[in-house]
Structure formats: C-alpha cells, structure tokens
Amino acid sequence: MTNDLTKRQETILYAIVQEFITLKKPVSSKKILDITNLDCSSATVRSEMKRLESMAYIFQPYTSAGRIPSDKGYRFYVNCLKGLRDTPEIEKSEITLLDNFKYSNIDELIKQFTVFLSRWMNGLAIVEKPFIDRLRINKISLSNIFLNYWVVVVITNMGISETFIVPMDEKYPMKDFEGYLSDKLHGLSLSELKELLEQMDLPEFSWYYPDVEHVFTFLSQMVNRTVRNRFEKYGFELLVQDETLSQEDLKGCLLYTEDDRKIVELLNIFQDSEDLKVNIGSENRKEDLEGFSVFFKDYSGGSQKLGRMMVLTSKTTDYLQNLKGIQYVGNRLSEYLTRIMNFND
C-alpha cells in the first residue's frame, strides 16, 4: 500500500486504526495478535509498533498505554478503503426513506437530504444550495396585485423561483412586456442574463414607462446576490454527543461553520480534487478543525455541477460506511435534480 511499510507493518497499522475506531481505546500488541492472523510473537509486534511510531503513523498517548493512530495513520487506513466503496451495500430502509422524498420544493428537498446525510454519518452535514448563476430561466411572469403594484416571478429550470414586487403604471402593457422578457430570457443561465442586461434594448414602448427599470434593477441584484442563505446545515448536536471530541474541538467547529465565508474557504480546498474525498485532521489546513475528518462530494443536475456537500465527523468515524454514504446520497441528489430539470424544460 505504501513504499515505506512492509506487509506486516501494514497489517498492524490497519488493525490499530480499525480497533481504535471501534473501541475508542489505545490498542496493545496483545490485542493486535488477537484480531489478526499474524504468525509472530508479541515482542515482534511491539517492535513493529515502535517503527510505526517513529514514522509518525501512530503514537502513545501516555506511558505504558497502547497506540492510537495519528492523522497519517488515518490517511493510510482511508486509502486502503478506496477500492471498497464503489459497491455500497445500502440497507433497504435507507433506500425507502430516500425514495419517499418529494420534489415539490427544492429548498425542502435539500433540507431533507442534509438531515438524512447527517444522521447516516453521525456528523454535521453542510449542503450548498444549487449555484444560482448556473440555473436556467424558463419564463418571467408578471401579475397585477393592487393598483400599480405588480408581482414579478422568475422561474428557473429547477422550479426555483425568485419573486418580488415592483411599482409600475397600471396602464403599462404588462402582458406584452412579459412575453418580451420570457422570449428574450428563456434558456439563459443567470450568469448569461447578467451579460445580457448590460446590452438589452427594450422595445420602443418601454421608453414611455421608466418604472420598468425596477425589473431590470432586481434582475441585476438577483444574479449578483451574495452567499447569504447559501447553505443548509444539520447535525451539530451529533458532534456534541461524541465523547472523542473535546470542548475546544466543538467550540472551534461551531465558530468556523457558523461563518459562511469560512465554509466557502473550506469547500474551495477541495475544488480541484477528485469528486469524492475526505480530509483528516491537519489535512483540513484549519486549526479549528484539526479534531475532525471532513468528507466532501459534488452533486449535479444532468452534466452540470450544481453544488457541493460536506460532512464533519470525529476522526474515529466509520470511514468505509461514510464514504459509501456520501457517495450514495450525492448520487441520489444528482438524480433527483436531473429529473426536476428535465421535467421543467
């Protein structure tokens, strides 16, 4: 598995990580012999453990204790699991729960997937809502609600809509303008709309109704909107219940994940990596998160990446099931969003 380890050292290291994840206690040389098929003495195992410690894969928390894995040791373990996660064995009850999700509201769908992912992985799940600038416009709807106040609704191919109210002259030919907007904007992404707004020529009748500029002012604001309300989050209370996390760990995690700008920074660490990845402890490059493992995956709609998801767990987590879990949930979310986009096209 690694060039610096012998086969016996790999067996011992794998067993130490697996046993520590299971029991949350330092692992002794005697325990290694009990749970492996190694044909050697306890003295030999202790000697190999000292070599592993000198290579920073494991360490001894206190004198006369067994060994526990370092971040480097966890990384070795996760790399061993990479080939095992491609055929996830998902329990029937979990599949049934996902199949019962409803498509009626995209925000509710994202929320349900976030809760499900958190409970599956026993951690804090953070799911980025679909990249608003990549959604495509289906139509623009204008409706008079009271005197000269109109409701403007921008409907995208995912069913997500932006609704706002603008004041306009009630005699303005709104249906003509509605058809004009829908024709001009249909199929555009919101990023493309931003470019179009800078060069769009309004029909001649618009010059007599300067209030129409409210519509374009809003559309410009919509495509330039900030990251506020960008994430769905759930599961911090599950971390609180984890006895392997300290109060300092929890405080750092809370301060970090409550700031959406910091979440974006963390997600951007994974930006150029493979689709599914886990960072362990110091690999997160964030002092507040050195006590955690962070699982990451993209999700998409059709062939287009729409957002990202990540789950923070303690480092003594079930890596195999969690790698399978975030892969499965990410794939299901992508399938659901693809169906929604195809239905609304």
N, C-alpha and C positions, 0 to 999 in steps of 0.2 A: 504493500500500500504506500509506504514511504521509503525513500532510499536510505534513510539513516536508522531504520529499525529492522531487526531480524524478525523472522516469522514468530518466534516465541515471545519477543517483546510486544509485537502487535497483538497477539492473543491476550497477554497480560493486561495491556493498556485498554483494550476493548472491554475486557471483563471488569476492570476497575470502574470505567465510566458507566457501564451498564448497571453494575451493582450499586454504585453511588446514586444514580438517578432513581433506582428502585427503592432503596432503603434510607437514603439521605444520611448515611453514616460512613466514616472512613473505612476503607477496605484493607483487610490484613492479608498477609501472604497465605495463611491457612485457608482463608475464605476463597482465595483465587484457586487453590488446589481443589476445593470442594465443588466449585462451579465450572471448572474447565476439565478438559481431558489431557492436561499436560502430564507428561511422564518425567517428573523431576522432583527434587526434594524442596522442602520449604525454604532451606537456605539458598538454593538456586533462585527461587522466586524472589526472595528478599534482595539478592544481588542484582537481579534484573530490574527490580523496582528502584533501586538506588541509581542505576544507569538511566532509567526513565526520568527520575527526578533531576539528575544532572543535565538532562536535555530539555528540562522545563515542561515536560508533559504532565507531571503530577507533582504534588508537594505534600508535606507532612504538616498538618495544622498545629500539632503540639507534640512534644516528646513522647515516645512510646505509642503514638497513635498509628493507625493505618494510613493509607494515602487517599487523597482526593484529586480529581482532575483539575488542571489549570485550563485557561481558555484554549491553549494549544492542544491539550488533551481532548477537550470537547470537539475542537475542529477536526482532529483525526477521526473521532467517532462519527461525526456527521458525514465526513467524506466516505466513510465505509458504508453509510446508509444510502448514498445517492442512487445506486443501482436497484435498490429495493422499493423505491417509492413510486415506480412507474406503473404498477398494477395494484392500485389501492383496493383493499377489501373493505368496503363500506357496509356498515350494518344496515339492514332493511329499514329499521325505524328512522335512521338518519335520512335515507333516500326519500322516505314517505314524507318527512317533515318538509324537505325542500320542494317536493312535488306539489305540496299544498300551498305554496306561496302564490299570492295573487299579483296580477300585473297592473292593477287599477291606478296605482300611484307610484311614481318612480322613487320618490323620497321614502315612502313606506317600504318599498322593496329593498332599497339599500339598507334601511334600518334593520329589517328582518335578517338580512344576510350578515350584518355586523354582529347582532346578538347571537345568531347561530354559530358564527365563527369563533366568537369569544368563549362561548360555553364549550364548544368542541375542544379548543386548545387550552382552556383554563387560563386565559390571559386577557390583556387589554387589546381589543381589536379596534383598529382605526381604518375606515374605508373612505377613500377620497370619492366625492361625488363626481359624476361624469364631467369631463372637461367641457365647459360650456362653449368654448370657442370652436369645438370640433363638431357640435351638433348642427344639423342642417334644418333650415326653415321650410316648413310645409306651406303655411299660409299666415296672413295677417287678417285679423277680424276686428271690425270697428262697430260699436253699438252705442246709440244714444241712450243715456240713463236718466238724465234730468236736465231740462233746459239746454244750456250749451256745454254740458259735461258729457264726455264720451269715454267709453272703456275701450282700450286698445289691447288686444291679446296676440302675442307672438307665439305660434305653435311650432314645435320642432318635430323632427322625425322620430324622436323617442317619446313623444307625448308630453314632454316637459314644456310648460308654457310660462311666459312672463306676462303679467297683467298689470296695467297701470291706467290711471285716469288723467285725461288732459282736457283743458277748456278749449273749445272751438266754437266758431259761429254755427248755430244750429241750421243755418241755411246753406252751409257748405256742402257740396255734392260728395258726401262721405262714401257712398257706395262706389262711385267712380274711382275715388281715391283708394278705397280698399282693394278694388280689382287691380289697380295700377301697382300698388305695393306688393300684393301677392304674386303678380306676374313677374315683377322685377326681382323679388327676393327669393322665390321658390327655388329650392335646391342649393342655395348658398349656405356655406358654413358661416358661423358668426364672425370668424376672423376675416372671411372674404367680404362680409357685409361691412365691416369696418372700412375696408378699402373703397367699397362702392359708395359709401355715404359721403366720401370726400369728393366724389366726382359726379354724383347722380344729378341729372337735370329734371326738375319737377315739370309736370305738364303745365301748359300755359295758365290754366285756371287757378293754379296754386298761388300765382303772384297776387291775386286779389284777396287771399286769405293767409296772411302772415302767421296766424296761430298754428298752422300746420307744422311749423318748425318745432313745436313741442314733441311731435312724434319722432323727429329725427334726433332731437336732443336726447330723448330717452333711449333710442336705439344705440346711440353712441355711448351712453353711460352703461348700457347693458353689456356691450361687447368689451368694455374696459373695466368691468367690475372687479373688485379686489377679492382676496381669498376668504372673506368673511363667510361663515357658514359653509365652508368648503368640505368639512369632514363630518362623518358620523362616527361616534365613539361609544364603546361599551365595554365594561368588564374590569374597571379598576378595583372594584371590591373583591374580585377573584384573586388579584395580586396581594391584597391586604391579608387574605387568609393563608397565604403561602408562608410557611414557617422558615423557609430558607432565605427570605428577603428581609433585610433589616429596615428599621425606621428611616435610616438615611437613604437607602435604596428607594423606598416608596416616596419619600419627600422629593428626591431628585426626579423620579419618573413623573410625578404629578406636576411639578413646576415646568418640566420640559414639555409634556404632552398637552398642557393647557394652552400653550402658545402655538398657534397655527403656523407662524413663520418658522419656528423651530422644527415642527413636523415636516414642513416642506424641505428644510435643510436635510433632515434625516432621510427622507424619501429620495432626495437627489443624490445621496451617497450610492444608492442602488441604480441610478439612472442608466448607466452604461453596462450594467451587469446582465447576467442571464435572467430569463423571465422569472424563475423561482430561486430564491436564495435565502440563507439565514446567516446573520452576523452574530457573533458570540462575544459578549463582554467588551473587551478593549477594541475589538474589530469595529464597533459602532463609532469609534472616534469621538465619543461624547462622555465626559467624566460622569455625568449624572446617570448614565445608562450602562455603566460597566458591570452592574449586577444582573443584567438581563440578556436574553437572547431575543433577537428581532427577526421575525420571518416576513418575507416580502414576496408579493406577486402582483403582476399587472392583470387587468381584465380589459375586455374589448367588446366592441359591437361590430359584427362582421369581421373585416380585416383591419379595423381601425382601433388602436388603443384608446380607451376612454378614461381610464383612471387607474389608481394604484391602491393596494391594500397592504396593511402590515399588522402583525400581532406581536405584542411584547409579552414574554413569559419569563419565569425564572430560568436560570441556566440548567437546573435539574429537571428539565421537562422531558416528555416523551417525544424525542425528535422524529422518530420514524412515523408515528401516527400524526404528528403535527405537520410534517412535510406532505404527507398524503392528504391531510385535511385541508390545508390552504390551497393545495393544487386542485382538489376536488371542488371546493367552494368557488374558487376563482373561475374554473371552467364552467360551472353551472351558472354563475352570474353572467358570464360572457354569452352563454347560450340564450338565457332569458332576454338579455338586452338586444341580442341579434334578432330574436323573434319579434320583439316590440318594434324595432326599427323597420323590419320588413313589413310588419302589419301596417305601420303608419306611412310607408312610402306610397 
